[in-house]
Amino acid sequence: VPPAGEYFSFTTFALFMPRRGKPLLPFSSLGDSVNNLNIKHHDGLFAHVVTANARTFRLVEAALAEAGLPSSAINLRAVPSGLGLFDDVLELGGQVRLGTYYEVVLRLFRFQNQTAGDAYLRSAPPVYYLKATHEVYEPLEQARWPAYQDRSHPDAVLEGHLAVEFDAHTVETLARVGRATNRAGIEELPSLPFTPLLIKGLECLKQDTECLGDCPDAAYFGPNIKPHADDIAMLRLDSDGDIHVIVAVNHRQLNSSIYGSLALLKPHPLASPVLNKSRMSVRATSLGVTSFDFNTSSKYVSWGFARSASLCDRLRLAGALGGCSVVDPSHVPKGGYLTYCERVYLNPLTGLGPDWATLLPARLIHISLASHPLASPPIPPRG
């Protein structure tokens, strides 16, 4: 088991399907993750077994028991047997080539002891690929009916009742930005709400779409996402006088999740004005913030993204925002498109991704200083 930290998970994906035709790279999760809140282990040792066959699993389980690992420390991820993952089997040159390539991704965040964390990363924990040959076709019961667990919980924090208070906080935040920049009317600007991005790996496999590494432990939200439309319109940040202000609920503070993040993303290619949910071609940047960057116990947080370092400094020094990131051309060139994603990880009550319906998502306000007059005339120089 990894050293203590805020979060880790092992997620199994159907990564690459070269004989299926498009999409070749579904990168779709096959079920819920094994994570720091639900992992089964024995004195820090565990096994993560990926198979679709009950006979294969029993053989591996017996071998692990003989090696001293009890069944209570075995975490099984059943590969779905009815989604065509085993259909493309090709005999070529005396070799059997399977049409689906799998990947188990380990995500880690914020070790409590970074030295111990670095040592773990350097230790190269062992991963074995075992091929079992037998004549028993016996799909695991979990493989016959793949599904994600229900995210709801009767005691889950319901953030919806904070909506009016959140609206007022948004106006207050914009008023502070207006005072810091000496611009009138900023607090009257409309906000663009983030809405759920409901991407689930098993659904992607059923519909032949691309999930691009969906995380079952998180709830995703973003701007311009519409439930019945495939396209997601991108944003731009072209001028040094433009600011994207994101106001969000501090979900960790409310105990709705163990942590969250805001990330700046860009489409591929950069000139694309839209993303497509079913063919999600998006790239990460190094810009983003997590729950631990806000350094506040407030229920609400704010962050800015701007082209100008001096504008970011001005907003920070005035206390207008919780922080501000400079978007330079190495992240996204001027004239390029971008978007943002709010990720909210793990409801501590369930060990699963939070239920989208219980969360109050972030919102974005695009401020163009050139469109707002000075709030007060500049003071002329003396003499």
N, C-alpha and C positions, 0 to 999 in steps of 0.2 A: 504494500500500500504506500502511495506517495507520502512524504512528510506532511505534517499538519499545514493547512493553508485555507484560504477562503473557499476554494472550489477546485474539484477535479472531476473528470468524467471519462469513461471509456464508451465511445459510441461506434457501433458497427454500421458500415455503409456498403451498399451496392455501388461500387465506384465506376466501373468501366465495363461496357457491354459491346465489344467490338463487332459482333455479328448480328446485332439486333437492328442495325440501321439507326437513324437519328431518333432520340439523342444517344450519342455514344457515351456520354459522361453524365449519367443521372445523378451520381453522388448523393444517393438517397438513404436516409437512415432506415434501418430495418425494425425499429422499435425503440422503446425507452432506453436511456443510457444507464449504465452502472456508474453511480456518482458517490461523492463523499457522504451523502446522507442515506444511501441505501445499500452500499456495498456489503457483501457477505465475506468475512475473512476470519482467519484463525491466527491469533498472535501476529497480526500484520501480514500474513501470507494469504494469498487467494489465487484462484484460477478463473480466467474468463474464457469460456468455451463457446465457440461459434460452430453450429452444425444444424442440419435439418433432420437428421436421422436419429431415431430413438435408440437403435442398436449401437450406433457409433457413440452416442453419448454415454450409454451404459458401459461400454468398453473403456472410454476415457475416464469415466468416474471411478471405475474399479482400479485402473492404473494409478490414479491420483490417491485413492485410499491406501493402496499398497505402499505408496511413497510417503504416506503419513499425513495427507491433507484430507480432513473430513469433508463429507458432502455439504455440510453447512457453510463451507468456505468456497463453494463452487458457484459461480455466476454464469448462468446459461443465457445465451442469446440465440433463439431459434430462428434460423433462416426460413422465410416464408416458402412453402412448397407449392403454392398455387399462383404465383405471379410471373411465371415464365423464366425464373432465374436459372433453371436447369435445362431449358429447352434447347439451347444452342450448343449442342455437343458435337464436335467435329473430329473425325478420324483423319489425321493428316501426317503423312510420313511416319506411320507407325506410332504416332503420339495422339493421345486424347487431349483436346484443347477445349476447355470450358468457356462458354460465352460470357460469363460474369466474373469479374475480378472484385474481390472484397477488400475492405480496409477497415481497421480499427483505429480510431483517432483518440489520442489522449490529450485532453485539454486541461491545462493547469493555470491557476491564477493565484498570485500573491501568497507565497510561502510565508509562514510565520517566522521561520529562520531561513534566511536566504542562503546561508552557507550549507545547511543541510539540504536545501532544495537543489543547489548547484551540484552537490555530490550525488544526489539521486539522478539528476539528468545525465551526469557523466557515467553512471553505473551501467547504462544500457540494460534495463530489465529484460529478461529473456522472453522471446516470442517464438513459439514452435508451430510449424505447419505440419500436421499429421494427416496422412492419407490412409484411411481404413478401407480394406478390401474385404467385403463379405457380400453374401447374396440376399441379405434381408432388407427389403424395402419397407420401412416402417417409419413414416413421418412422425415427428414429435407432434403431440396434440397442439402445442403452442405454435407450431409451424403451419398447421392447418387453418388456424384462425388468428392471423397476426393482427395486432391492434396496439394502440397506445392506451395507457391507463387514463381513466377519467381524472382531469385536473381539478375538478371541483372539490370543495371541502366545506362542511357546515360552519366551521369556525374561521374560514378565510377572511382576511381583512377586505372590506368592501370600500374602495376609494371613491365611488361615485358620489357619495354625500359631500365630498369636498369640492365639488365642481364650482359652486358660487365663490367660495373662498379662493380657489385657484384662479378664477377669472380676476378677482380683485388683486391678487398677487401679481398677475401678469401686467395689469395696468400700472401698478406701483413700480414694477421693474422697468417698464417702458418710460415712465416719468423720470426715473433716475437716469436712464440713458439720455433722455432729453436734456436734463439739467447738466449732465457731464459734457454733452456736446453743444450746449447752448442752442438747441433747436426746438422750435415750437411744433406742437401737434403730434409728437412721437407717440404719446400715450393713447392717441385715437386710432392708431393703425390696427387693421384686422390681423388676426393670427391664422396660421394654416395648421389645422390639427393633424397630428400623427394618427394613423388608423392601423388596424391589425394587418400584418403580413402573414397570412395563414398558409405557410408552406410546410407540408408534412411528407416525409420520405415515402411512406407506404402509398399515399395518394399519388405521388409523382410516378411511382412504378406502375400503378394501375392505369394512369392517364398518359404514359410515355412522355413525361415532361422532365425538366431538370431542376433538382433541388439545391444544388451547389452547396452541399455540406450543411443541411439544416440541423439545428441543435434541438433535440426534444426537451432539453432542460431549460429552454428560454422561451419567452414570449417576445416576438418581434413587432415593432411598429415603425412607420415611416410616413413622410408627407406624400400626398397625391396618390395614395393607394386606395382604389375603389373595389368593393367586394365583387362586382360583376364585370369588371373590365380587366383585360390582360395587361394593358400598357400602364406604366407608371411614369408620369411626366417628371423630367429632371429639372434642376434648379441651376441658376448661374450666380456668380459673384464676380462681376467684371471690374468694378470701380474701387479705387482706394477709399471712397466715401460710402461704400456699401457695407452693411453688417447683417449677418444672420444671427439673430438672438433666439436661442432655444431655452424655453422655460419648461421645467419638468417637476414631477413629484419625486420626492426622495423616498423611493419605495423601500429601501433598506431601513431607513429611519422608522417607517411605519410598520416594519416587520412583514411587509407583503412579499419580500424576496430577500435572498442573502446578499445580492449586490446587483448593480445595473451598470450600463454604459451607454454613451452616446458616441457614435462613430461617423466620420465623414467618409463617404464612398464615392466612387466614380464609375461611370459606365465604360464598357469596352465595346467599340472604340469610343474615345473621348468625345467625338463629334456627334454621338448619338443623343438626341433630345429625349429619348424614352428608354426605359428598361422594360423587359417583357417577363412577366411572372413565369411563364412556361418555359422560357429559354433565358434564364437569369444570368446574363453576361455582365458581371460587376466585379470591380477590383477594390481592394482595400487601400487605404492610405495610412500613414503613420499618425494621423490626427484623430484624437478621440479622448474622452475622459471617462472615468469610472466613479462609482459612489465615493471612493476614497480620495478623489481629487477635490471634492467640494469643501471638505473641512468645515462642516456645519452640522448642527443638530436640527436645523430647520426642516419643516415638512416639504419645503419647495426649494428648488435650486435653479440657477440660470447660468448660461455659458454663451459666449459670443464667438463667432468666426468672422474674421475680417482680413482684407488684403494688406492693410496698413499696420505695421508694428506700433507706430506712434498712436494710432487710434486705439489699439488694444491696450496699450499702456495707460492711456487717458481714462479708459473705462475701468480698468483695474484700480488705478490710484484713487478714483472718485468713489469706489465701492459700488458702482452701478451694477456690476455683474459678479458672479462668483468666480469668474475667470474668463480668459479670452485666448483663442488660438489664432495664430497668423497663418493664413493660407497662402503660401508662396507658390510660384510657378512649378516648382518641383513636385508639389502635391497635385495641383490642378492648374494648368495654364489658364491665363485670362482668355475668355472665349470658350473654354471647355465647360462641360456640364458636370454636375455633382448632385449628391443627395445625402441624406442622413438616415441612420438607423438607431432606434432605441432598442436595446436588448435588456430584458429583465429576467434574471436567472433565479430559478429554484424557489418555490414556496417552502419555507422551513417546516410547515406543518405536514407536507405531503412528500417531500423529496422529489417532486416533479416540477416541470415548468409551471409558472403561474397561469391561472386561468385568465385569458385575455379579457373576459367580461368583467372581472373584478378590479381591473386596473384603470387608472386615469392616465392616459398617455400624454406624452410631451406635445408641445406646439412650437411652431416656428414663426418668427416675425422678420420679414425682410425690410430693412431700413435703408433707404437711400437718402443720405444727408443733403444731397443737392436738391431734393424735392421739398425740403422744409426750410422755411425762413429762420433767420436768427431770432432767438427768443428775446434777446435784448441787444441793442447796438453795441459794438465793441467800444471800449474806452479809448479815446484818442491818446496818443503819447503826449507826455507833459513837455512843455517848452515850445 
